[in-house]
C-alpha cells in the first residue's frame, strides 16, 4: 500500500515538473563581448495559431542598451507556431552584467524568461608592439555658406522690392480730376458726405452696431483732425478732449462746455460698443448720429477766420501730417512685404516640406556634392584610385606625424576633404614601410577607434567584416556610428562612418568616409565612393 502511494506521488511530481517547463526560452549568441560590440538576445516560444503573444519592448534591458528590436519571425510547425524575437544589445562599460528576466505576455498571462549573464571586456592595446601616436591637430572645418547666402539674398531682394514699391507710391501723381475734386471739398463738406454714405450702408439693419459706431466716430475724429489740427485719430477719448480744449483756447474759438460733453459722451459710448460689447437701444443710436452731426456743425461755425500766421501754422501742421502718413505707409509696405514672404515660406514648408525646399531652393550640402561634378584620381603610394565629389587635398602635417611616430615607416601620405565635424568627410591615407612587416588589420581598426576618441568621438559602435574590391583585393571593413560634438553648440551629433583597410607586403592603404546619420544623400555618396575604390599593388 505504501509503495503504491509513493508511486502515485512520484507521478504527480513528474507531471508538475514537466508542466512547469519554461514556455519561453531565452538565449544569447555570445557570453563575452568587447566594449560597444553588439550581441543578440533571442526569445522563443511555441503557441497555437489562436494565441496572442506580446514581447517586451524598451530602450534598455537592465543595464544593457537595446540597439535594435528585430521583427518577430514566425515558423509554422503543424498546428503550432514557433515565434522568434531577437534584440541587438550592447554595453559601453566593461564588467559582468545580468540580462534580467523579461515579461512575455501569452493570452493575457505573463511569463518570465530566465536571466542571463554577459561579460563585457576592454579592448587590449599592445603599446609595445604598436606605438601610440600623439593627438592629431584640429582641422579647420569647411562651412557650407550656401544656406546663409540664400537668406541674405532673400532679405536684400525683399528690401529692394519694398523700397521700389514705396518709391513708386510716393512719386506717383494722382489723376488730375480727382486732385481738383479733393481740393474743393472742405472738412465739413467731407464729413457731411461721409455721414450720408454711412446711412446708405445700412449697417444697423445688418446688425453691425460695432462697425457703425466705429465709422461714425472716425468721421468725427477725421473732421476734428483736419479742421482744428489735433491728432484725433491716434488719441484716446480723454487725450482728444484735452487736445481740443488746448486748440480751442489757442484759436479763441467760442465752444460751450455742453459741446465738449456731447462729444465726449458719443466717444465713450463708441468705446463701450467696441471694447465692452455694449449694445445701445435704437433710439440712442439715432440720437448719437444726430449729436455727431450737430457737434461737427457747431465746431465748424466756431472756427474763426484764419490770419496769415494761422495759415503758416496750418501749413506746417499739414506738412507734418503728410510726413507722418508717408512714414506710416512706408512701414506698412515693408511689414507687409516681410509678412508676405514669411507666409509664402510657411505655406511652402507645409505643402512641399522642408526637405523639398532645402533640396531644390535653399540648398543641401550633401545633395550639392552628390549632384556636382565628381573627380577620379590616384592618391598616395601604394596608390589608391578613388572617385570623390571634390579633389582631396594633401595634409603634410598628418603625414609627417605618422612618419615621426613610427620608425618603420618609410613614407606616408594623407589626403582629405572636410573634417570630422562637417556634413561629409573623406580621407585617403597610404603608408609604406622600410621592411616587410606583419600588419594586424583588426589591431589597426582598434587604433583607428582610439584616434577618433582622441578627436572627441563618443559612444562608438563598431562592426568588422572582410571586404573585397571589384578586382579581388581583400581587406577589412569597419563600420558603425558614433557621436561627435557640434562645433558651435557642442551638443553630440550622431554620425555614420566606414573604414576600409588593405595591407600589402610593404604598405597599408586606408579609406575613411563619414556623414551625418540619416542623411540619404550622404549614404549615396558613401556607396559611390566605396564602389569606386581601386588599389595599386606593389
C-alpha positions as a Python dict, from the first residue, in 0.01 Angstrom:
ca = {
    (1, 'X'): (0, 0, 0),
    (2, 'X'): (281, 240, 93),
    (3, 'X'): (465, 152, -231),
    (4, 'X'): (158, 243, -438),
    (5, 'X'): (126, 572, -254),
    (6, 'X'): (491, 666, -330),
    (7, 'X'): (439, 570, -693),
    (8, 'X'): (135, 800, -724),
    (9, 'X'): (320, 1092, -558),
    (10, 'X'): (616, 1043, -790),
    (11, 'X'): (395, 1051, -1098),
    (12, 'X'): (221, 1369, -974),
    (13, 'X'): (558, 1537, -915),
    (14, 'X'): (677, 1438, -1260),
    (15, 'X'): (363, 1580, -1421),
    (16, 'X'): (410, 1904, -1224),
    (17, 'X'): (775, 1937, -1327),
    (18, 'X'): (705, 1879, -1696),
    (19, 'X'): (401, 2110, -1680),
    (20, 'X'): (618, 2389, -1541),
    (21, 'X'): (881, 2377, -1814),
    (22, 'X'): (958, 2722, -1947),
    (23, 'X'): (717, 2817, -2225),
    (24, 'X'): (956, 3096, -2334),
    (25, 'X'): (1324, 3020, -2396),
    (26, 'X'): (1590, 3295, -2377),
    (27, 'X'): (1942, 3267, -2523),
    (28, 'X'): (2232, 3489, -2634),
    (29, 'X'): (2476, 3430, -2918),
    (30, 'X'): (2782, 3520, -2709),
    (31, 'X'): (2868, 3530, -2339),
    (32, 'X'): (3168, 3764, -2386),
    (33, 'X'): (3192, 4079, -2597),
    (34, 'X'): (3415, 4383, -2633),
    (35, 'X'): (3301, 4731, -2527),
    (36, 'X'): (3049, 4869, -2776),
    (37, 'X'): (3011, 4543, -2970),
    (38, 'X'): (2665, 4410, -3040),
    (39, 'X'): (2533, 4070, -2932),
    (40, 'X'): (2190, 3923, -2993),
    (41, 'X'): (1928, 3814, -2739),
    (42, 'X'): (1676, 3560, -2873),
    (43, 'X'): (1336, 3479, -2720),
    (44, 'X'): (1148, 3171, -2849),
    (45, 'X'): (803, 3039, -2770),
    (46, 'X'): (572, 2782, -2928),
    (47, 'X'): (197, 2854, -2923),
    (48, 'X'): (-115, 2751, -3111),
    (49, 'X'): (-241, 2958, -3403),
    (50, 'X'): (-508, 3134, -3198),
    (51, 'X'): (-273, 3258, -2924),
    (52, 'X'): (-186, 3624, -2881),
    (53, 'X'): (177, 3694, -2782),
    (54, 'X'): (333, 4026, -2676),
    (55, 'X'): (713, 4051, -2643),
    (56, 'X'): (882, 4315, -2423),
    (57, 'X'): (1000, 4648, -2571),
    (58, 'X'): (1221, 4923, -2430),
    (59, 'X'): (1541, 5122, -2478),
    (60, 'X'): (1728, 4913, -2224),
    (61, 'X'): (1706, 4577, -2053),
    (62, 'X'): (1863, 4623, -1712),
    (63, 'X'): (2200, 4793, -1766),
    (64, 'X'): (2222, 4685, -2130),
    (65, 'X'): (2124, 4921, -2412),
    (66, 'X'): (1885, 4798, -2682),
    (67, 'X'): (2036, 4891, -3018),
    (68, 'X'): (1768, 4730, -3232),
    (69, 'X'): (1447, 4533, -3189),
    (70, 'X'): (1406, 4299, -3485),
    (71, 'X'): (1066, 4189, -3626),
    (72, 'X'): (917, 3864, -3495),
    (73, 'X'): (990, 3559, -3711),
    (74, 'X'): (706, 3305, -3736),
    (75, 'X'): (779, 2938, -3811),
    (76, 'X'): (481, 2704, -3865),
    (77, 'X'): (514, 2362, -3704),
    (78, 'X'): (198, 2166, -3779),
    (79, 'X'): (-88, 2318, -3578),
    (80, 'X'): (158, 2527, -3376),
    (81, 'X'): (357, 2845, -3438),
    (82, 'X'): (715, 2898, -3319),
    (83, 'X'): (770, 3272, -3260),
    (84, 'X'): (1129, 3402, -3255),
    (85, 'X'): (1204, 3757, -3132),
    (86, 'X'): (1559, 3899, -3148),
    (87, 'X'): (1716, 4206, -2988),
    (88, 'X'): (2055, 4368, -3056),
    (89, 'X'): (2215, 4470, -2723),
    (90, 'X'): (2540, 4636, -2615),
    (91, 'X'): (2719, 4800, -2321),
    (92, 'X'): (2985, 5073, -2317),
    (93, 'X'): (3141, 4991, -1979),
    (94, 'X'): (3340, 4678, -1900),
    (95, 'X'): (3218, 4433, -1639),
    (96, 'X'): (2976, 4147, -1582),
    (97, 'X'): (2610, 4223, -1642),
    (98, 'X'): (2283, 4038, -1598),
    (99, 'X'): (2006, 4039, -1855),
    (100, 'X'): (1705, 4038, -1619),
    (101, 'X'): (1400, 3817, -1651),
    (102, 'X'): (1181, 3968, -1921),
    (103, 'X'): (800, 3951, -1924),
    (104, 'X'): (632, 3786, -2223),
    (105, 'X'): (251, 3803, -2229),
    (106, 'X'): (76, 3500, -2384),
    (107, 'X'): (-304, 3516, -2390),
    (108, 'X'): (-307, 3780, -2112),
    (109, 'X'): (-81, 3561, -1897),
    (110, 'X'): (266, 3696, -1806),
    (111, 'X'): (557, 3452, -1833),
    (112, 'X'): (909, 3546, -1713),
    (113, 'X'): (1221, 3440, -1905),
    (114, 'X'): (1541, 3314, -1743),
    (115, 'X'): (1804, 3575, -1658),
    (116, 'X'): (2134, 3554, -1850),
    (117, 'X'): (2490, 3667, -1781),
    (118, 'X'): (2713, 3862, -2024),
    (119, 'X'): (3074, 3972, -1977),
    (120, 'X'): (3198, 4297, -2140),
    (121, 'X'): (3576, 4323, -2181),
    (122, 'X'): (3805, 4619, -2251),
    (123, 'X'): (3991, 4644, -2579),
    (124, 'X'): (4352, 4549, -2517),
    (125, 'X'): (4614, 4755, -2695),
    (126, 'X'): (4974, 4636, -2703),
    (127, 'X'): (5165, 4965, -2687),
    (128, 'X'): (5498, 4782, -2722),
    (129, 'X'): (5404, 4616, -3046),
    (130, 'X'): (5215, 4912, -3186),
    (131, 'X'): (5321, 5260, -3077),
    (132, 'X'): (5067, 5517, -2961),
    (133, 'X'): (5052, 5841, -3156),
    (134, 'X'): (5000, 6198, -3045),
    (135, 'X'): (4659, 6354, -3075),
    (136, 'X'): (4608, 6490, -3423),
    (137, 'X'): (4567, 6866, -3455),
    (138, 'X'): (4224, 7013, -3506),
    (139, 'X'): (4146, 7052, -3875),
    (140, 'X'): (3977, 7367, -3993),
    (141, 'X'): (3617, 7291, -4089),
    (142, 'X'): (3485, 7394, -4426),
    (143, 'X'): (3146, 7551, -4363),
    (144, 'X'): (2873, 7546, -4625),
    (145, 'X'): (2758, 7906, -4671),
    (146, 'X'): (2500, 7849, -4944),
    (147, 'X'): (2210, 7848, -4698),
    (148, 'X'): (2305, 8184, -4545),
    (149, 'X'): (2373, 8330, -4891),
    (150, 'X'): (2016, 8243, -4987),
    (151, 'X'): (1884, 8403, -4668),
    (152, 'X'): (2091, 8718, -4734),
    (153, 'X'): (1971, 8729, -5094),
    (154, 'X'): (1607, 8696, -4982),
    (155, 'X'): (1645, 8978, -4728),
    (156, 'X'): (1815, 9210, -4981),
    (157, 'X'): (1558, 9129, -5250),
    (158, 'X'): (1273, 9198, -5007),
    (159, 'X'): (1426, 9531, -4906),
    (160, 'X'): (1479, 9638, -5267),
    (161, 'X'): (1123, 9537, -5365),
    (162, 'X'): (974, 9716, -5064),
    (163, 'X'): (1175, 10032, -5131),
    (164, 'X'): (1081, 10028, -5500),
    (165, 'X'): (712, 9994, -5419),
    (166, 'X'): (731, 10271, -5161),
    (167, 'X'): (919, 10500, -5400),
    (168, 'X'): (663, 10434, -5673),
    (169, 'X'): (368, 10510, -5447),
    (170, 'X'): (539, 10820, -5310),
    (171, 'X'): (615, 10973, -5651),
    (172, 'X'): (304, 10857, -5833),
    (173, 'X'): (95, 11156, -5940),
    (174, 'X'): (-278, 11125, -5874),
    (175, 'X'): (-522, 11181, -6156),
    (176, 'X'): (-587, 11547, -6217),
    (177, 'X'): (-967, 11539, -6195),
    (178, 'X'): (-956, 11362, -5864),
    (179, 'X'): (-698, 11608, -5725),
    (180, 'X'): (-915, 11905, -5822),
    (181, 'X'): (-1219, 11746, -5668),
    (182, 'X'): (-1037, 11687, -5340),
    (183, 'X'): (-922, 12048, -5328),
    (184, 'X'): (-1281, 12176, -5346),
    (185, 'X'): (-1406, 11968, -5053),
    (186, 'X'): (-1377, 12128, -4709),
    (187, 'X'): (-1361, 11923, -4387),
    (188, 'X'): (-1728, 11999, -4306),
    (189, 'X'): (-1839, 11900, -4656),
    (190, 'X'): (-1642, 11575, -4644),
    (191, 'X'): (-1784, 11489, -4301),
    (192, 'X'): (-2143, 11559, -4417),
    (193, 'X'): (-2099, 11345, -4727),
    (194, 'X'): (-1948, 11054, -4527),
    (195, 'X'): (-2237, 11066, -4277),
    (196, 'X'): (-2484, 11027, -4564),
    (197, 'X'): (-2281, 10738, -4711),
    (198, 'X'): (-2274, 10569, -4369),
    (199, 'X'): (-2654, 10564, -4363),
    (200, 'X'): (-2665, 10414, -4714),
    (201, 'X'): (-2452, 10115, -4598),
    (202, 'X'): (-2740, 10000, -4373),
    (203, 'X'): (-2504, 9860, -4108),
    (204, 'X'): (-2768, 9881, -3835),
    (205, 'X'): (-3016, 9677, -4042),
    (206, 'X'): (-2741, 9410, -4076),
    (207, 'X'): (-2678, 9410, -3700),
    (208, 'X'): (-2323, 9553, -3737),
    (209, 'X'): (-2355, 9801, -3449),
    (210, 'X'): (-1985, 9789, -3367),
    (211, 'X'): (-1884, 9874, -3725),
    (212, 'X'): (-2146, 10153, -3733),
    (213, 'X'): (-2008, 10324, -3421),
    (214, 'X'): (-1650, 10276, -3535),
    (215, 'X'): (-1716, 10451, -3867),
    (216, 'X'): (-1934, 10716, -3701),
    (217, 'X'): (-1661, 10822, -3457),
    (218, 'X'): (-1394, 10800, -3731),
    (219, 'X'): (-1589, 11059, -3927),
    (220, 'X'): (-1598, 11289, -3622),
    (221, 'X'): (-1229, 11234, -3542),
    (222, 'X'): (-1120, 11293, -3903),
    (223, 'X'): (-1315, 11620, -3916),
    (224, 'X'): (-1163, 11741, -3586),
    (225, 'X'): (-813, 11649, -3702),
    (226, 'X'): (-850, 11835, -4035),
    (227, 'X'): (-1041, 12135, -3902),
    (228, 'X'): (-873, 12203, -3567),
    (229, 'X'): (-539, 12032, -3637),
    (230, 'X'): (-517, 11797, -3340),
    (231, 'X'): (-408, 11427, -3365),
    (232, 'X'): (-759, 11294, -3317),
    (233, 'X'): (-724, 10960, -3499),
    (234, 'X'): (-440, 10833, -3281),
    (235, 'X'): (-562, 10973, -2947),
    (236, 'X'): (-776, 10818, -2676),
    (237, 'X'): (-1105, 10981, -2581),
    (238, 'X'): (-951, 11166, -2286),
    (239, 'X'): (-647, 11277, -2487),
    (240, 'X'): (-870, 11403, -2768),
    (241, 'X'): (-1090, 11614, -2537),
    (242, 'X'): (-781, 11765, -2367),
    (243, 'X'): (-618, 11843, -2703),
    (244, 'X'): (-939, 12003, -2827),
    (245, 'X'): (-959, 12229, -2521),
    (246, 'X'): (-599, 12349, -2582),
    (247, 'X'): (-667, 12409, -2952),
    (248, 'X'): (-992, 12595, -2880),
    (249, 'X'): (-814, 12817, -2629),
    (250, 'X'): (-526, 12897, -2870),
    (251, 'X'): (-758, 12967, -3164),
    (252, 'X'): (-1000, 13160, -2937),
    (253, 'X'): (-1294, 12952, -3052),
    (254, 'X'): (-1632, 13001, -2889),
    (255, 'X'): (-1726, 12646, -2785),
    (256, 'X'): (-1952, 12577, -2488),
    (257, 'X'): (-1894, 12316, -2222),
    (258, 'X'): (-2204, 12139, -2349),
    (259, 'X'): (-2037, 12076, -2685),
    (260, 'X'): (-1738, 11906, -2518),
    (261, 'X'): (-1970, 11695, -2303),
    (262, 'X'): (-2182, 11589, -2602),
    (263, 'X'): (-1871, 11487, -2799),
    (264, 'X'): (-1720, 11302, -2505),
    (265, 'X'): (-2048, 11116, -2444),
    (266, 'X'): (-2055, 10993, -2804),
    (267, 'X'): (-1691, 10878, -2792),
    (268, 'X'): (-1743, 10699, -2458),
    (269, 'X'): (-2048, 10518, -2596),
    (270, 'X'): (-1846, 10409, -2902),
    (271, 'X'): (-1570, 10279, -2674),
    (272, 'X'): (-1823, 10074, -2479),
    (273, 'X'): (-1964, 9928, -2801),
    (274, 'X'): (-1622, 9843, -2946),
    (275, 'X'): (-1446, 9712, -2637),
    (276, 'X'): (-1716, 9613, -2385),
    (277, 'X'): (-1962, 9474, -2646),
    (278, 'X'): (-2234, 9711, -2525),
    (279, 'X'): (-2550, 9739, -2740),
    (280, 'X'): (-2735, 10078, -2723),
    (281, 'X'): (-3105, 10095, -2795),
    (282, 'X'): (-3224, 10202, -3139),
    (283, 'X'): (-3335, 10549, -3029),
    (284, 'X'): (-2997, 10601, -2852),
    (285, 'X'): (-2812, 10515, -3173),
    (286, 'X'): (-3025, 10766, -3366),
    (287, 'X'): (-2955, 11034, -3106),
    (288, 'X'): (-2579, 10969, -3123),
    (289, 'X'): (-2595, 11010, -3501),
    (290, 'X'): (-2764, 11348, -3458),
    (291, 'X'): (-2515, 11450, -3186),
    (292, 'X'): (-2220, 11386, -3417),
    (293, 'X'): (-2372, 11591, -3698),
    (294, 'X'): (-2469, 11874, -3461),
    (295, 'X'): (-2124, 11876, -3291),
    (296, 'X'): (-1945, 11897, -3624),
    (297, 'X'): (-2164, 12189, -3735),
    (298, 'X'): (-2115, 12373, -3402),
    (299, 'X'): (-1735, 12328, -3417),
    (300, 'X'): (-1720, 12441, -3779),
    (301, 'X'): (-1919, 12760, -3704),
    (302, 'X'): (-1694, 12844, -3408),
    (303, 'X'): (-1370, 12833, -3610),
    (304, 'X'): (-1256, 13195, -3663),
    (305, 'X'): (-1131, 13323, -3996),
    (306, 'X'): (-761, 13236, -4023),
    (307, 'X'): (-500, 13509, -4029),
    (308, 'X'): (-163, 13497, -4203),
    (309, 'X'): (14, 13345, -3906),
    (310, 'X'): (-265, 13089, -3877),
    (311, 'X'): (-213, 12993, -4239),
    (312, 'X'): (154, 12930, -4171),
    (313, 'X'): (69, 12723, -3864),
    (314, 'X'): (-187, 12526, -4063),
    (315, 'X'): (59, 12456, -4345),
    (316, 'X'): (324, 12338, -4102),
    (317, 'X'): (72, 12107, -3942),
    (318, 'X'): (-37, 11972, -4279),
    (319, 'X'): (327, 11910, -4379),
    (320, 'X'): (388, 11725, -4052),
    (321, 'X'): (76, 11514, -4108),
    (322, 'X'): (183, 11434, -4465),
    (323, 'X'): (526, 11318, -4346),
    (324, 'X'): (365, 11111, -4073),
    (325, 'X'): (133, 10942, -4323),
    (326, 'X'): (419, 10878, -4564),
    (327, 'X'): (626, 10719, -4286),
    (328, 'X'): (329, 10508, -4177),
    (329, 'X'): (271, 10397, -4536),
    (330, 'X'): (637, 10306, -4576),
    (331, 'X'): (631, 10100, -4258),
    (332, 'X'): (314, 9922, -4367),
    (333, 'X'): (466, 9837, -4706),
    (334, 'X'): (783, 9695, -4554),
    (335, 'X'): (598, 9494, -4288),
    (336, 'X'): (350, 9368, -4545),
    (337, 'X'): (630, 9255, -4776),
    (338, 'X'): (809, 9071, -4496),
    (339, 'X'): (483, 8915, -4378),
    (340, 'X'): (401, 8802, -4732),
    (341, 'X'): (740, 8635, -4769),
    (342, 'X'): (707, 8463, -4431),
    (343, 'X'): (356, 8342, -4516),
    (344, 'X'): (472, 8217, -4855),
    (345, 'X'): (763, 8036, -4690),
    (346, 'X'): (536, 7881, -4428),
    (347, 'X'): (286, 7763, -4689),
    (348, 'X'): (568, 7619, -4898),
    (349, 'X'): (702, 7427, -4599),
    (350, 'X'): (353, 7296, -4521),
    (351, 'X'): (276, 7196, -4881),
    (352, 'X'): (613, 7072, -5007),
    (353, 'X'): (807, 7001, -4686),
    (354, 'X'): (1135, 7145, -4561),
    (355, 'X'): (1342, 6873, -4727),
    (356, 'X'): (1199, 6961, -5071),
    (357, 'X'): (1272, 7331, -5024),
    (358, 'X'): (1622, 7260, -4897),
    (359, 'X'): (1695, 7025, -5188),
    (360, 'X'): (1557, 7249, -5463),
    (361, 'X'): (1580, 7611, -5341),
    (362, 'X'): (1769, 7671, -5016),
    (363, 'X'): (2045, 7421, -5078),
    (364, 'X'): (2154, 7091, -4922),
    (365, 'X'): (2526, 7043, -4861),
    (366, 'X'): (2549, 6671, -4940),
    (367, 'X'): (2298, 6690, -5227),
    (368, 'X'): (2513, 6958, -5388),
    (369, 'X'): (2813, 6725, -5353),
    (370, 'X'): (2618, 6431, -5498),
    (371, 'X'): (2488, 6629, -5797),
    (372, 'X'): (2816, 6810, -5863),
    (373, 'X'): (3100, 6712, -6095),
    (374, 'X'): (3297, 6422, -5946),
    (375, 'X'): (3672, 6372, -5972),
    (376, 'X'): (3854, 6042, -6020),
    (377, 'X'): (4217, 6047, -5914),
    (378, 'X'): (4501, 5842, -5767),
    (379, 'X'): (4637, 5925, -5421),
    (380, 'X'): (4949, 5812, -5233),
    (381, 'X'): (5185, 5515, -5259),
    (382, 'X'): (5078, 5235, -5281),
    (383, 'X'): (4822, 5422, -5489),
    (384, 'X'): (4451, 5438, -5415),
    (385, 'X'): (4234, 5525, -5716),
    (386, 'X'): (3906, 5671, -5597),
    (387, 'X'): (3618, 5886, -5724),
    (388, 'X'): (3507, 6173, -5494),
    (389, 'X'): (3278, 6480, -5520),
    (390, 'X'): (3576, 6711, -5463),
    (391, 'X'): (3951, 6680, -5507),
    (392, 'X'): (4115, 6557, -5187),
    (393, 'X'): (4383, 6791, -5056),
    (394, 'X'): (4716, 6671, -4923),
    (395, 'X'): (4775, 6707, -4547),
    (396, 'X'): (5154, 6718, -4497),
    (397, 'X'): (5123, 6769, -4120),
    (398, 'X'): (4933, 6445, -4060),
    (399, 'X'): (5167, 6254, -4289),
    (400, 'X'): (5474, 6390, -4108),
    (401, 'X'): (5332, 6291, -3770),
    (402, 'X'): (5277, 5935, -3896),
    (403, 'X'): (5641, 5910, -4005),
    (404, 'X'): (5778, 6056, -3682),
    (405, 'X'): (5578, 5827, -3456),
    (406, 'X'): (5670, 5502, -3628),
    (407, 'X'): (6039, 5435, -3712),
    (408, 'X'): (5943, 5154, -3955),
    (409, 'X'): (5758, 5393, -4184),
    (410, 'X'): (5945, 5492, -4497),
    (411, 'X'): (5680, 5724, -4641),
    (412, 'X'): (5324, 5832, -4556),
    (413, 'X'): (5063, 6039, -4736),
    (414, 'X'): (4724, 6170, -4619),
    (415, 'X'): (4459, 6331, -4842),
    (416, 'X'): (4127, 6467, -4710),
    (417, 'X'): (3814, 6664, -4782),
    (418, 'X'): (3627, 6830, -4493),
    (419, 'X'): (3663, 6737, -4126),
    (420, 'X'): (3501, 6501, -3876),
    (421, 'X'): (3252, 6774, -3772),
    (422, 'X'): (3137, 6858, -4127),
    (423, 'X'): (2834, 6720, -4311),
    (424, 'X'): (3064, 6489, -4508),
    (425, 'X'): (3424, 6377, -4457),
    (426, 'X'): (3651, 6151, -4661),
    (427, 'X'): (4021, 6071, -4622),
    (428, 'X'): (4268, 5850, -4807),
    (429, 'X'): (4596, 5758, -4640),
    (430, 'X'): (4879, 5534, -4761),
    (431, 'X'): (5185, 5409, -4575),
    (432, 'X'): (5493, 5226, -4697),
    (433, 'X'): (5736, 5053, -4461),
    (434, 'X'): (6115, 5017, -4482),
    (435, 'X'): (6098, 4641, -4443),
    (436, 'X'): (5833, 4375, -4479),
    (437, 'X'): (5620, 4386, -4164),
    (438, 'X'): (5326, 4184, -4040),
    (439, 'X'): (5024, 4415, -4034),
    (440, 'X'): (4744, 4316, -3797),
    (441, 'X'): (4433, 4470, -3955),
    (442, 'X'): (4199, 4416, -3652),
    (443, 'X'): (4457, 4587, -3429),
    (444, 'X'): (4477, 4869, -3686),
    (445, 'X'): (4099, 4912, -3660),
    (446, 'X'): (4122, 4937, -3281),
    (447, 'X'): (4392, 5203, -3310),
    (448, 'X'): (4172, 5396, -3553),
    (449, 'X'): (3890, 5389, -3296),
    (450, 'X'): (4129, 5524, -3031),
    (451, 'X'): (4231, 5802, -3268),
    (452, 'X'): (3867, 5902, -3324),
    (453, 'X'): (3807, 5903, -2948),
    (454, 'X'): (4103, 6140, -2910),
    (455, 'X'): (3932, 6376, -3157),
    (456, 'X'): (3612, 6388, -2950),
    (457, 'X'): (3415, 6084, -3064),
    (458, 'X'): (3199, 5909, -2802),
    (459, 'X'): (2958, 5614, -2791),
    (460, 'X'): (3138, 5442, -3078),
    (461, 'X'): (2968, 5132, -3217),
    (462, 'X'): (3187, 4922, -3449),
    (463, 'X'): (3139, 4610, -3657),
    (464, 'X'): (3410, 4436, -3862),
    (465, 'X'): (3384, 4222, -4175),
    (466, 'X'): (3603, 4114, -4465),
    (467, 'X'): (3591, 4338, -4771),
    (468, 'X'): (3690, 4268, -5132),
    (469, 'X'): (3731, 4514, -5418),
    (470, 'X'): (3594, 4450, -5767),
    (471, 'X'): (3940, 4322, -5867),
    (472, 'X'): (3956, 4071, -5582),
    (473, 'X'): (4189, 4255, -5342),
    (474, 'X'): (4088, 4166, -4987),
    (475, 'X'): (4092, 4379, -4675),
    (476, 'X'): (3880, 4460, -4373),
    (477, 'X'): (3577, 4689, -4340),
    (478, 'X'): (3491, 4856, -4010),
    (479, 'X'): (3162, 5043, -3988),
    (480, 'X'): (2915, 5177, -3736),
    (481, 'X'): (2811, 5506, -3578),
    (482, 'X'): (2934, 5742, -3308),
    (483, 'X'): (2865, 6083, -3154),
    (484, 'X'): (3069, 6389, -3249),
    (485, 'X'): (3034, 6729, -3074),
    (486, 'X'): (2879, 7005, -3286),
    (487, 'X'): (3149, 7272, -3337),
    (488, 'X'): (2906, 7554, -3245),
    (489, 'X'): (2658, 7418, -2990),
    (490, 'X'): (2885, 7141, -2855),
    (491, 'X'): (2585, 6907, -2846),
    (492, 'X'): (2650, 6547, -2963),
    (493, 'X'): (2560, 6471, -3325),
    (494, 'X'): (2526, 6111, -3440),
    (495, 'X'): (2737, 6025, -3748),
    (496, 'X'): (2785, 5711, -3957),
    (497, 'X'): (3132, 5600, -4066),
    (498, 'X'): (3307, 5333, -4272),
    (499, 'X'): (3676, 5243, -4271),
    (500, 'X'): (3845, 5030, -4539),
    (501, 'X'): (4194, 4883, -4470),
    (502, 'X'): (4409, 4695, -4719),
    (503, 'X'): (4754, 4552, -4643),
    (504, 'X'): (5040, 4471, -4877),
    (505, 'X'): (5391, 4338, -4823),
    (506, 'X'): (5537, 4679, -4768),
    (507, 'X'): (5234, 4905, -4737),
    (508, 'X'): (4897, 4989, -4589),
    (509, 'X'): (4609, 5163, -4767),
    (510, 'X'): (4317, 5320, -4579),
    (511, 'X'): (3992, 5494, -4682),
    (512, 'X'): (3761, 5660, -4427),
    (513, 'X'): (3415, 5805, -4509),
    (514, 'X'): (3181, 5980, -4264),
    (515, 'X'): (2844, 6158, -4285),
    (516, 'X'): (2562, 6258, -4051),
    (517, 'X'): (2336, 5970, -3959),
    (518, 'X'): (2008, 5969, -4152),
    (519, 'X'): (2143, 6177, -4443),
    (520, 'X'): (2020, 5989, -4753),
    (521, 'X'): (2247, 6189, -4985),
    (522, 'X'): (2547, 6116, -4761),
    (523, 'X'): (2466, 5744, -4787),
    (524, 'X'): (2454, 5764, -5168),
    (525, 'X'): (2789, 5946, -5178),
    (526, 'X'): (2945, 5687, -4946),
    (527, 'X'): (2829, 5394, -5161),
    (528, 'X'): (2951, 5559, -5481),
    (529, 'X'): (3294, 5632, -5332),
    (530, 'X'): (3323, 5282, -5183),
    (531, 'X'): (3234, 5114, -5514),
    (532, 'X'): (3495, 5321, -5699),
    (533, 'X'): (3795, 5213, -5487),
    (534, 'X'): (4081, 5064, -5690),
    (535, 'X'): (4421, 4972, -5545),
    (536, 'X'): (4769, 4976, -5687),
    (537, 'X'): (4957, 4661, -5589),
    (538, 'X'): (5331, 4680, -5517),
}
